[in-house]
Amino acid sequence: MLKESTELYMTSVQNHLQQLSGNNSLKKFYLIYAVSLLLGVSACAPKSSVLRAPSHTGQVSSKESKESKIAAEKVAAEKEALAKQKELEVGRSLSLLLPFKLDLISDKVVNEADVKRSALALDFYQGFELGLEEVSKNSTPFNLKVIDSKDNAYFNSTLASSEQIENSGLIIGPIYPLEIKSFGTNLTNKDKLVINPLAASPASEFGLNNLVTITPSIKSHTNGLAKRIAMEYITGDVIIIYNTSDNDSRQFLNGMLGAIKENKSNVNIISVSSLSQLNEKLSSTGSNLIVSGTTDKTQLNSMINNLSKKNIESGVSIKLYGHPLWDRFDFSNHPNFYSLQPVITTESSFKSWSSKAKIFKDSYRQKFGISPSEQSYKGYDVAVYFGTLINKYGIDNLKSKLESESFIGIYNTYNFVYNDSWGFTNESVSYKEYMHGGFQLQ
């Protein structure tokens, strides 16, 4: 069972938000009602008072002294019990920081633009909610606090030292780089784990050793592809790294040579920076494992045309490895592209036909009336993974278990590696191969 206290920075709101994934106006404006629920707030300001004991200057008998000692011991025991109870409550308390941006809604009149602005947060929240409900079925309920991070760096700097955060065992969010930096830098308890669920920025940019980065960075993709290339290399092959001048290529190929050799030292590997150099180094005997990181369409088209010609006319064996962003490109103008056996990395291991994906989709539609989005799946995976670990080991032991506890979710897989300077990073990537007109998950 999920115990949920949904809050927006010292305000209480109702649950069961709707997300923006529909294809028609009815679904979209149905979600306007969801955001309206977020606006139905009521201030919470608990009152407190202090009781003072009356003055007493007379002598104290032994009986009174004994009674006072017993009373003091009782008070101490009660305080200890309350402290333990609070510790248990904090261990089951999660704060979810998402940019609903409710402060941008004027006069509490919600329109379609407001819903679109909050769509990512709504989708992630609803997936997270379902995941937390699932792991809570046979355990102590979690207390979930949902806080509007507003996509505002200054607001997050003050939020980091708030009572809600202090009384939370685990923080999920914020999701944007400036928010993450501001929040993490100003967090009072540096031992409290902060989950970065969506931003793909390198964790080294934040410099927070309590940060857990879910989305693999471009460096993780470089290392993942290097591992694949090393695995497929056999004696007689040649690995050719084709460097181009665009930023994506430089970033992706930085460290590629070293990463390949780290996985397999006895490889024949060279770097080139032009098509003429590439052609000179092509082997007519073994396979040519060509690595490119360019996303410049002109350079990409020229390279594919060149390699396709070599493959068809000269019978040169080619295996092409590319940038993960190639998944967004249309290669239909290269009918023989598939013959280059293109392979790329991807953060997603999502298989829509799997039983887990189908069950989640049905549950999501039943609860929210529409299909889940990519963010919904990601939210679900985060909730299931961390909720399960907390149930299994407790919040105090969570940090020590992340590296040893891998995870295969619906949308992502997790394999965390720790660095003293920037915390835990997910190094798990999957692979896609081009076939049937598009990149397909292997």
VMD Tcl script that draws the C-alpha trace (Angstrom):
set ca {
  {0.00 0.00 0.00}
  {1.29 3.48 -0.84}
  {0.93 6.20 1.73}
  {1.33 9.44 -0.12}
  {1.52 13.03 1.08}
  {1.72 15.12 -2.08}
  {3.17 18.58 -1.30}
  {4.18 21.67 -3.23}
  {6.68 23.41 -0.94}
  {4.74 23.69 2.30}
  {1.34 23.16 0.67}
  {-0.82 20.08 0.49}
  {-2.48 18.90 -2.69}
  {-4.62 16.02 -3.88}
  {-3.23 13.03 -5.77}
  {-3.89 11.11 -9.02}
  {-2.56 13.64 -11.50}
  {-3.24 13.07 -15.17}
  {-0.48 13.21 -17.82}
  {-0.17 14.64 -21.30}
  {0.13 11.81 -23.80}
  {-3.19 11.95 -25.62}
  {-3.75 12.57 -29.28}
  {-6.87 14.72 -29.13}
  {-8.21 17.77 -27.37}
  {-10.46 15.78 -25.06}
  {-7.51 13.96 -23.52}
  {-5.47 17.14 -23.27}
  {-8.13 19.10 -21.47}
  {-8.89 16.12 -19.30}
  {-5.35 16.70 -18.03}
  {-6.12 20.33 -17.30}
  {-8.28 18.99 -14.51}
  {-5.19 17.20 -13.17}
  {-3.23 20.42 -12.92}
  {-6.25 22.08 -11.36}
  {-6.00 19.54 -8.56}
  {-2.47 20.74 -7.93}
  {-3.82 24.22 -7.41}
  {-6.28 23.14 -4.75}
  {-3.86 23.93 -1.97}
  {-4.20 24.76 1.69}
  {-1.43 26.24 3.80}
  {0.00 24.09 6.57}
  {1.31 25.93 9.62}
  {1.39 23.67 12.68}
  {1.18 25.48 15.98}
  {3.39 24.72 18.95}
  {3.67 25.85 22.54}
  {6.26 25.54 25.29}
  {5.33 24.38 28.82}
  {7.51 25.69 31.65}
  {7.74 24.06 35.06}
  {6.89 26.28 38.05}
  {9.74 27.45 40.27}
  {10.42 25.41 43.41}
  {13.02 26.41 45.98}
  {12.16 24.04 48.85}
  {14.09 20.94 49.94}
  {13.68 17.72 47.95}
  {13.02 14.49 49.87}
  {14.59 11.15 48.91}
  {11.16 9.96 47.82}
  {10.73 13.00 45.60}
  {14.28 12.51 44.28}
  {13.53 8.89 43.36}
  {10.27 9.89 41.69}
  {12.08 12.61 39.78}
  {14.68 10.09 38.61}
  {11.99 7.69 37.43}
  {10.19 10.53 35.65}
  {13.43 11.64 34.00}
  {14.16 8.08 32.84}
  {10.65 7.83 31.46}
  {11.05 11.10 29.57}
  {14.42 9.92 28.21}
  {12.90 6.61 27.08}
  {10.04 8.43 25.39}
  {12.48 10.75 23.63}
  {14.51 7.76 22.45}
  {11.37 6.03 21.19}
  {10.29 9.19 19.38}
  {13.76 9.55 17.84}
  {13.65 5.96 16.59}
  {10.14 6.47 15.24}
  {11.25 9.63 13.42}
  {14.24 7.77 11.99}
  {11.94 5.05 10.67}
  {9.58 7.66 9.19}
  {12.45 9.48 7.47}
  {13.66 6.16 6.05}
  {10.29 5.65 4.35}
  {9.89 9.29 3.29}
  {10.71 10.20 -0.31}
  {10.75 13.65 -1.91}
  {10.03 13.91 -5.62}
  {11.18 17.26 -7.07}
  {9.65 17.93 -10.48}
  {9.13 21.12 -12.57}
  {5.34 21.45 -12.62}
  {5.88 25.24 -12.87}
  {2.56 26.02 -11.22}
  {3.81 29.51 -10.40}
  {3.48 30.36 -14.10}
  {-0.26 29.69 -14.12}
  {-2.03 33.03 -13.79}
  {-5.18 33.50 -11.72}
  {-5.52 29.72 -11.28}
  {-7.03 29.46 -14.76}
  {-5.44 26.38 -16.33}
  {-5.19 26.17 -20.11}
  {-3.70 23.68 -22.53}
  {-0.34 25.51 -22.63}
  {-0.04 25.12 -18.85}
  {-0.64 21.39 -19.11}
  {1.95 21.01 -21.89}
  {4.49 22.87 -19.77}
  {3.93 20.41 -16.93}
  {3.62 17.30 -19.13}
  {7.08 15.86 -18.45}
  {6.65 16.23 -14.69}
  {3.13 14.76 -14.77}
  {4.19 11.75 -16.82}
  {7.20 10.97 -14.64}
  {5.18 11.43 -11.46}
  {2.42 9.06 -12.53}
  {4.87 6.35 -13.56}
  {6.73 6.81 -10.28}
  {3.49 6.58 -8.34}
  {2.59 3.24 -9.93}
  {6.05 1.85 -9.29}
  {5.99 2.88 -5.64}
  {2.54 1.36 -5.19}
  {3.85 -1.91 -6.57}
  {6.82 -2.20 -4.20}
  {4.66 -1.11 -1.24}
  {2.12 -3.91 -1.53}
  {3.77 -6.13 1.06}
  {5.78 -3.58 3.03}
  {5.48 -0.53 5.25}
  {3.92 2.31 3.23}
  {6.13 5.02 1.79}
  {5.41 8.67 2.45}
  {5.79 10.41 -0.93}
  {6.14 14.18 -0.98}
  {5.79 15.77 -4.43}
  {7.38 19.23 -4.64}
  {7.22 21.69 -7.52}
  {10.85 22.55 -8.28}
  {9.64 25.32 -10.66}
  {12.70 24.97 -12.94}
  {14.23 27.74 -10.84}
  {17.83 27.48 -9.60}
  {17.44 30.02 -6.78}
  {14.26 28.38 -5.50}
  {16.06 25.03 -5.39}
  {18.94 26.51 -3.42}
  {16.49 27.45 -0.64}
  {14.48 24.26 -1.00}
  {17.63 22.22 -0.28}
  {17.68 23.40 3.35}
  {13.93 23.11 3.94}
  {12.27 20.93 6.58}
  {10.63 18.70 3.96}
  {14.02 17.80 2.50}
  {15.64 17.37 5.89}
  {12.92 14.89 6.87}
  {13.22 12.86 3.66}
  {15.36 9.76 3.39}
  {15.79 9.94 -0.39}
  {15.53 12.79 -2.90}
  {14.46 12.12 -6.50}
  {15.13 15.19 -8.63}
  {15.49 17.94 -9.59}
  {15.74 17.03 -13.26}
  {17.40 19.99 -15.00}
  {21.18 20.65 -14.74}
  {21.01 24.16 -13.21}
  {18.49 22.96 -10.63}
  {20.58 19.90 -9.78}
  {23.73 21.98 -9.26}
  {21.96 24.58 -7.13}
  {20.06 22.04 -5.03}
  {23.00 19.68 -4.50}
  {25.43 22.43 -3.57}
  {23.09 23.81 -0.91}
  {21.87 20.50 0.51}
  {22.56 20.47 4.24}
  {23.07 16.70 4.63}
  {25.75 15.74 2.11}
  {25.28 12.04 2.92}
  {21.68 12.07 1.68}
  {21.44 10.54 -1.81}
  {20.06 12.74 -4.59}
  {18.76 10.93 -7.69}
  {19.22 12.62 -11.07}
  {16.55 10.70 -13.01}
  {16.61 12.35 -16.45}
  {19.51 14.74 -17.17}
  {22.20 13.20 -19.39}
  {24.84 15.75 -18.43}
  {28.16 14.21 -17.30}
  {28.10 13.78 -13.54}
  {31.54 15.41 -13.40}
  {29.85 18.74 -14.24}
  {28.05 18.71 -10.89}
  {30.86 17.52 -8.62}
  {28.44 16.01 -6.08}
  {29.55 12.72 -4.55}
  {26.04 11.97 -3.24}
  {24.49 12.23 -6.74}
  {23.08 9.15 -8.52}
  {22.89 9.76 -12.29}
  {20.42 7.45 -14.04}
  {20.82 8.45 -17.71}
  {24.13 7.28 -19.22}
  {26.31 10.21 -20.35}
  {27.96 10.40 -23.78}
  {31.13 9.07 -22.10}
  {29.18 5.98 -21.03}
  {28.07 5.52 -24.65}
  {31.70 5.82 -25.79}
  {32.78 3.15 -23.32}
  {29.83 0.93 -24.20}
  {30.54 1.05 -27.92}
  {34.25 0.45 -27.34}
  {33.36 -2.70 -25.44}
  {31.19 -3.91 -28.32}
  {33.89 -3.18 -30.94}
  {36.55 -4.98 -28.91}
  {34.27 -7.98 -28.53}
  {33.63 -8.23 -32.30}
  {37.24 -7.71 -33.33}
  {39.19 -10.78 -34.48}
  {42.75 -11.14 -35.65}
  {43.12 -9.83 -39.19}
  {40.54 -7.06 -38.78}
  {41.36 -3.37 -38.68}
  {39.62 -0.77 -36.50}
  {39.46 2.66 -38.13}
  {38.38 5.68 -36.08}
  {37.11 8.33 -38.51}
  {37.48 11.76 -36.89}
  {35.49 14.70 -38.22}
  {35.39 18.34 -37.14}
  {31.86 18.58 -35.67}
  {31.40 18.82 -31.91}
  {29.41 15.61 -31.53}
  {32.16 13.63 -33.23}
  {34.92 15.12 -31.08}
  {32.95 14.53 -27.89}
  {31.92 10.97 -28.75}
  {35.29 9.79 -30.07}
  {37.30 11.39 -27.25}
  {38.90 8.46 -25.45}
  {37.49 5.86 -27.87}
  {40.90 4.46 -28.87}
  {42.00 4.01 -25.27}
  {38.65 2.48 -24.28}
  {38.88 -0.12 -27.06}
  {42.42 -1.07 -26.06}
  {41.35 -1.28 -22.44}
  {38.89 -4.01 -23.44}
  {41.28 -5.75 -25.87}
  {44.92 -4.70 -26.03}
  {46.06 -6.65 -29.12}
  {44.01 -4.81 -31.74}
  {45.03 -3.18 -35.01}
  {43.60 0.30 -34.59}
  {44.28 3.58 -36.41}
  {42.77 7.06 -36.61}
  {42.04 9.04 -39.78}
  {40.53 12.46 -40.43}
  {39.51 12.36 -44.10}
  {37.78 10.01 -46.52}
  {40.93 9.71 -48.60}
  {42.88 8.57 -45.54}
  {40.08 6.17 -44.63}
  {40.13 4.62 -48.11}
  {43.89 4.13 -47.93}
  {43.61 2.19 -44.68}
  {40.76 -0.13 -45.71}
  {41.67 -3.81 -45.58}
  {40.75 -6.08 -48.47}
  {41.17 -9.23 -46.37}
  {39.79 -8.83 -42.85}
  {36.78 -6.83 -41.75}
  {36.99 -3.05 -41.43}
  {35.43 -1.94 -38.13}
  {34.82 1.76 -38.79}
  {33.86 4.08 -35.94}
  {32.24 7.46 -36.65}
  {30.80 10.02 -34.25}
  {29.61 12.61 -36.73}
  {26.06 13.92 -36.70}
  {26.72 16.45 -39.45}
  {24.42 15.40 -42.28}
  {26.78 16.43 -45.06}
  {29.73 14.53 -43.63}
  {27.54 11.57 -42.72}
  {26.07 11.30 -46.23}
  {29.53 11.54 -47.81}
  {30.91 8.82 -45.56}
  {27.98 6.45 -46.20}
  {28.14 6.96 -49.96}
  {31.87 6.31 -49.93}
  {31.66 3.17 -47.78}
  {28.67 1.78 -49.68}
  {30.58 2.15 -52.94}
  {33.61 0.35 -51.51}
  {31.41 -2.38 -50.13}
  {29.45 -2.99 -53.34}
  {32.09 -2.41 -56.00}
  {35.20 -3.74 -54.27}
  {33.62 -6.27 -51.90}
  {35.29 -4.67 -48.89}
  {33.84 -6.05 -45.62}
  {32.63 -3.20 -43.42}
  {31.06 -2.95 -39.99}
  {30.02 0.60 -39.14}
  {29.65 1.88 -35.57}
  {28.07 5.27 -34.95}
  {26.74 7.96 -32.65}
  {23.59 7.21 -30.59}
  {21.85 10.19 -32.23}
  {21.83 8.31 -35.54}
  {18.65 6.71 -34.26}
  {16.86 10.01 -35.03}
  {18.01 10.20 -38.66}
  {16.26 9.01 -41.80}
  {18.58 6.83 -43.89}
  {16.02 5.95 -46.56}
  {18.07 7.81 -49.17}
  {20.81 5.19 -48.63}
  {19.18 1.92 -49.77}
  {22.35 -0.07 -49.09}
  {22.98 1.40 -45.65}
  {22.00 -1.89 -44.01}
  {24.87 -3.69 -45.80}
  {27.33 -1.70 -43.66}
  {25.88 -3.50 -40.59}
  {25.49 -0.23 -38.63}
  {25.42 -0.49 -34.81}
  {24.82 2.27 -32.25}
  {24.39 2.45 -28.49}
  {21.17 3.46 -26.74}
  {20.17 4.25 -23.17}
  {16.90 2.36 -23.61}
  {16.30 -1.35 -23.30}
  {12.56 -0.87 -23.84}
  {10.77 -3.80 -25.47}
  {7.11 -2.97 -26.00}
  {6.29 -6.64 -26.58}
  {7.62 -7.81 -23.20}
  {5.17 -8.97 -20.55}
  {6.40 -6.35 -18.05}
  {5.81 -3.54 -20.54}
  {2.33 -4.80 -21.40}
  {1.31 -5.19 -17.75}
  {2.51 -1.69 -16.91}
  {0.79 -0.17 -19.93}
  {-2.51 -1.83 -19.00}
  {-2.23 -0.70 -15.36}
  {-1.36 2.84 -16.42}
  {-4.27 3.07 -18.83}
  {-6.65 1.67 -16.24}
  {-5.60 4.25 -13.64}
  {-5.05 7.34 -15.79}
  {-7.14 6.65 -18.89}
  {-4.31 7.12 -21.40}
  {-1.12 5.38 -22.51}
  {2.19 5.95 -20.73}
  {4.96 8.05 -22.26}
  {8.71 7.50 -22.18}
  {8.90 9.56 -18.98}
  {6.23 7.39 -17.37}
  {8.30 4.26 -17.93}
  {11.39 5.99 -16.56}
  {9.53 7.12 -13.45}
  {8.26 3.59 -12.87}
  {11.76 2.09 -13.15}
  {13.24 4.59 -10.69}
  {10.51 3.89 -8.12}
  {10.75 0.11 -8.42}
  {14.55 0.02 -8.19}
  {15.04 2.33 -5.23}
  {11.85 1.27 -3.46}
  {12.91 -2.37 -3.67}
  {16.38 -1.64 -2.30}
  {14.98 0.39 0.60}
  {12.60 -2.47 1.42}
  {15.45 -4.96 1.25}
  {18.29 -3.11 2.97}
  {16.89 0.05 4.57}
  {17.70 3.64 3.70}
  {20.96 3.67 5.71}
  {22.44 0.82 3.66}
  {21.25 2.05 0.27}
  {24.50 3.74 -0.73}
  {26.61 0.65 -0.04}
  {24.40 -1.55 -2.25}
  {24.11 0.48 -5.46}
  {27.24 -0.86 -7.16}
  {26.40 -4.50 -6.45}
  {22.68 -4.32 -7.25}
  {22.13 -4.13 -11.03}
  {18.63 -3.75 -12.45}
  {16.71 -4.59 -15.60}
  {13.69 -2.31 -15.79}
  {11.03 -1.78 -18.39}
  {12.77 1.16 -20.05}
  {16.31 1.24 -18.60}
  {18.93 -1.05 -17.17}
  {21.10 0.12 -14.25}
  {24.73 -0.72 -13.54}
  {26.21 1.89 -11.22}
  {29.86 2.79 -10.81}
  {31.00 5.10 -7.99}
  {33.47 7.97 -8.19}
  {34.56 9.96 -5.14}
  {34.22 13.25 -7.02}
  {30.85 12.87 -8.75}
  {28.96 10.00 -7.16}
  {27.21 7.10 -8.87}
  {26.83 6.93 -12.66}
  {24.85 4.41 -14.66}
  {27.21 2.81 -17.20}
  {24.66 0.44 -18.73}
  {23.86 0.94 -22.41}
  {22.12 -1.30 -24.95}
  {22.73 -1.76 -28.67}
  {20.70 -1.20 -31.80}
  {21.44 -2.54 -35.28}
  {20.07 -1.03 -38.48}
  {17.65 -3.36 -40.25}
  {14.25 -3.16 -41.94}
  {14.61 0.58 -42.43}
  {15.51 1.56 -38.87}
  {17.65 0.87 -35.82}
  {16.29 -2.12 -33.91}
  {17.06 -3.08 -30.32}
  {19.10 -6.27 -30.14}
}
mol new
graphics top color blue
foreach p $ca { graphics top sphere $p radius 0.5 }
foreach p [lrange $ca 0 end-1] q [lrange $ca 1 end] { graphics top cylinder $p $q radius 0.2 }
display resetview
